[in-house]
Amino acid sequence: MEGLFFEMTLTDIRRLAFQLAEHNDSPNAFNAHRGLAGEDWAISFLRRHRNLSIRSPEPTSAARARGLTM
């Protein structure tokens, strides 16, 4: 996602984890009504995978976007 200039928020990660668990019929204790994995799960996941980071997205400058499309 980073290569496409889309940063993932913590909520995006929680939603993706829920969808993946549902798709694979994995037993889980996620909130089916909200369609999200729990905050504790997300924090533990990020602790286990230190190479991942959650950052607030910044808009890509017009000059940089033009330079990447040429």
Stockholm file with secondary structure:
# STOCKHOLM 1.0

chainA/1-70         MEGLFFEMTLTDIRRLAFQLAEHNDSPNAFNAHRGLAGEDWAISFLRRHRNLSIRSPEPTSAARARGLTM
#=GR chainA/1-70 SS CGGGTCCCCHHHHHHHHHHHHHHTTCCCCCBTTTTBCCHHHHHHHHHHCTTCCCCCCCCCCHHHHHHHHC
#=GC SS_cons        CGGGTCCCCHHHHHHHHHHHHHHTTCCCCCBTTTTBCCHHHHHHHHHHCTTCCCCCCCCCCHHHHHHHHC
//
